[in-house]
Amino acid sequence: MIEYRKTAVTYQGDGNTSVFPFSFAVTDANSVRVSIYDKETDVSTELTRDYFVDMTAHVVHYPGYAPGEPVDAHAQPPKLPRGRNITIYRVTPINQLVDLGNKYPLPYIEAMADKVTAILQEHDEMLGRAVTSQKGSGITPKELIDSIFHAGEKTDAAMNAAKESASRAAESKTFAKSSEDAVRTMTEQVHAVFANSVVEIKKALGTEYVSQEQAKETRRILDDKAPIASPALTGTPTVPMATKGTSTDQIASTAFVAQAIAALVNSAPGALDTLQELAAALGNDANFAATVTNTLAEKVSKSGDTMIANLNFSGANIGIQGPHGYMQFGGNDKGDAIENNGANVNIASWWGLGFYDLCDKRYTGTMDLRSGNWRTVGKIRADQGFEGNLTGTASNSNTLGGQPLQWIVDQIGAAKTGIVASNLAENGWVKFANGLIVQWGIVKNGNGTQRVSFPISFGRKVFHINFSSTILSNDAITNSSVQSYSLAGAELYANTSPAGYVLWFAIGI
């Protein structure tokens, strides 16, 4: 609910007051506007700065600023002086943005609100075309209209009086001189009345008035001045010398232009100190920058660049040469390593070739170029098989994958029997070539639930788990079962009271 209140309040300045309260309802500080009316000029100006709306206290500070806003004390306007009024008023956007939904009767309520908003928008448009008085002036619309009509009536009366005087002057030649004087006097009166009427009209419309004498003097002065738009100056006009580097709408003198040209040319040689000479040097290419950019885009940088296509050489060599060796691609010189050995990469060094791992900070592979021996910290793999001779025994240092070559031969021989690995311990296992694994073990003092960990993980599947129990007396064994199992172990329950042994075995792959 909003009770009716005036939506504007006006205060007269006294040179001391800077806080002005308002009582009308407002929900947004942006809806509160402030204007200053000057009685002397009859002009009202809407403020855009130097005031602050306090929504809590319902007051306007002028001059005033939001808390924390930096303000230059020298830039603040003075407190409102006498002869000026401040008007605080509300401007509410004429719109309706609420959507009440489709539930009855909300659509009808929303339609009524929309219609009222539309009517208000139409009235606002009509009022925008009406003649209004200045905010804060105190002149009512009726007083404004009366002043305009009265000014016209005074003008008509003066013109009628002038006509009547002229008619009387023509009636008698005897009184021609007197009539002439009377007409002159009346004419002056008409001019005075008309001038006063014009003043009143202009004051009513907010326009500043000047006398005819002032207007004539102003016209004479203006006739001696060049217009702001497209002035035609004569003689030798001068302007202040702009500082070096100025880039504004300021007029530039010939001295400033000469200075700029000298800075542009600077120490350029005589053959390149004109635009024509520069154009000739650039090959008269209007798109020289684009040409250079496109050309450079087709080149490979010396550092950090990546080629996006194949690099082909025809009858040419590419070489990387250091202080102690070089790398060569291609080449057809007779007698070189490429031609003699049929290689397409020729690497020459005094010592050897190595590969360095930047992540682990170590050499992962090296080759002694004098002996041809390779050394690697990893495995040597050949997916298509191996051709050559494997020699060596368990007693020498010839190893592969950390194992002597003889051990590798023994493993190959053992694989022929079907067993590829085993551990024949009390808790042991056997692994066959087809993937079958058999494991066994013993749990001592195994009464109740026992957790058994397989010596090795089956890795894929457990086929079967079985166990038996032994005791140290003649007591019976009851309630024995496999409670759960996984690839890594099982839980076995055996009632072996008094405690005995649990013997188990498992089969899987």
Buried (B, 14 or more C-beta within 10 A) or exposed (E): EEEEEEBBBBBBBEEEEBEBEBEBBBEEEEBBBBBBBBBEBBBBBEBEEBBBBBEEEBBBBBBBBEEEEEEEEEEEEEEBEEEBBBBBBBEEEBEBEEEEEEEEEEEEEBEEEEEEBEEBEEEEEEEEEEEEBBBBBEBEEEEBEEBBEBBEEBBEEBEEBBEEBBEBBEEEEEEEEEBEEBBEEBBEBBEEBBEBBBBBBBBBBBBEBEEEEEEEEEEEEEEEEEEEEEEEEEEEEEEEEBEEEEEEEEEBBEEBEEBBEEEEEEEEEEEEBEEEBEEEEEEEEEEBEEEEEEEEEEEEEEEEEEEEEEEEEEEEEEEEEEEEBEBBBBBEEEEBBBEEEEEEEBBBBEEBBEEEEEEEEEEEBBBEBEEEEEEEEEEEEEEEEEEEEEEBEBEEEEBEEEEBBBBBBEEEEBEEEEEBBEEEEEBBBBBBEEEBBBBBBBBEEBBEEBEBEBBBBBEEEBEEBEBEBEBEEEEEBEEBEBEEBEEEBBBBBBBBBEBBBBBBBBBBB
